[in-house]
Amino acid sequence: MATLNTAFSIATGALDADQAALNIIANNTANASTPGYTNELPEWQTNDPVTINGTSYGQGVTMTGPSSQRDLVLEQRIQQQTQLQQDSSTRATALDSIQNIFGGAASTSSSGLDIGSSIAGFFTALSGLQSNPADTSQRQSVLIAAATLASSFQSASSQLTQQEGVLDQQSTAIVQQVNSLTQAIAQLNTSISQTSPNGDAGQLEDQRQNDIQQLSQLIGIHQTTTEDNGLTITTASGALLVSKGKSFLLSTSVSGGVTQISDYEGNNITASLAGAGGQIGGILTVRDQDIPQMQSALDTLAFSLGTAINHQNAQGSDINGNAGGNIFNLPSTASGASATISVVMTDPSGIGAATSGSGPANDGNLEAMLQLQNQAIVGNSTASTYYSGFVSALGSLASDVSTDNTAQQSSLTQLQTQRDSFSAVNQNDEAAALENLQQAYQAASKVFTILDTIMASALNLGVETTVS
């Protein structure tokens, strides 16, 4: 009877184990489309055998729990690649918007004022004045062209400042998202350490991994596994974000008109985040590096061109025989020139078209002003060549960043495919496992039925009708 009881125990254990495995398969199937879910495999462990008179008797099997098909090394590679891809993607998007300001290939300038065209338009107006240097309407056309040129610079500078403001707002929003995710990860660290400090925590680890993946999209990070199955997470430069069950929040403040980001100790880490991964890396690179360089180039062009025109106009005589006055109002240095350049001359008679001492019909100085169009007045370049180079450099930068992003996205896709082939739920595999488990369950049930028949026969002493 003891042997029959043992057999009943083994069969019952097999039924329980098979049922638990069937539940795991069902859970996998139900979560096949759940973001971040990792496929689970049932695990069995042979019970310790019993040895009687030198003979060992098996005691069946016990379900030890599911194990997640998770490759932590591959997961970290995906996170690192995600940081690079999001950085370049965000920067590429911002650069595309900036290109539109200067009449990029995909669109025209949103201001309707192109600096290159305005430079050409100003010299065209000067050329038109040559036919009749004393004509008031022609002189007024020069001032109108000068105003258009100044407006082009102002508009481009203003739009760059607006783009800077948009990126600044985005950086603040991302910091808030980062803090929310680090708090969630810290809470999951606590839950995982409490429930599964030495092994796989199943769906709790899936949730933590999913949160880390989202965090990688926002900011460059490093992670280190700690005791009790916890994680320590820092920024790429080492600022602490999560340690075990505690999160360390980033903060923002405004300095110099732009948002600065500090770690939990109050250290300004803005510069270290630029280009270090995630969306915030791309945003800060454009905001703090790309846009200031563009503003500086525009300031140099506006200041150099305006100064050269003012200087040459002063060398001639206006319609009243006086020295020509300034056409453009400029700051004392190039800094901020593109934003503040304006036409200061209101009386067209002040244009110094004539050579000094000549009559109002002379165009000697006007000819010298026209020659500025072909002179290297901005470094070693003409104004038009300098601006063309500026636009070309911007286009090349945007193209290079876009190319990098395409390559990074391709690598990320490959890594995700590898991860999915290992960790994602495969419905075909689950169907095959389900069929095998059903057969095992049926086999255990059959053994149980046979044992029930044997037990009935033993109780009835061979008389089948007594106990059924």
Buried (B, 14 or more C-beta within 10 A) or exposed (E): EEEEEBBBEBBBBBBBBBEBBBBBBEBBEEBEEEEBBBBBBBBBEEBEEEEEEEEEEEBBBBBEBBBBBBBEEBBBBBBBBBBBBBBBBBBBBBBBBBBBBBBBEEEEBEBEBBBBBBBBBBBBBBBBBEEBBBBEEBBBBBBBBBBBBBBBBBBBBBBBBEBBBBBBEBBEBBBEBBBBBBBBBBBBBBBBBEEBEEEBBBBBBBBBBBBBBBBBBBBBBBBEEEEBBBBBBBBBEEBBBBBBBBBBBBEBEEEEEBBBBBBBEEEEBBBBBBBBBBBBBBBBBBBBBBBEEBBBBBBBBBBBBBBBBBBBBBBBBBBEEEEBBBBBBBBEEBBBBBBBBBBBBEBBBBBBBBBBEBEBEBBBBBBBBBEBBEEEBBEEBBBBBBBEBBBEEBBEBBBEBBEBBBEBBEBBEEBBEBBEEBBBBBEEEBEEBBEEBEEBBEBBBEBBEEBBEEBBBEEEEEEEEEEE
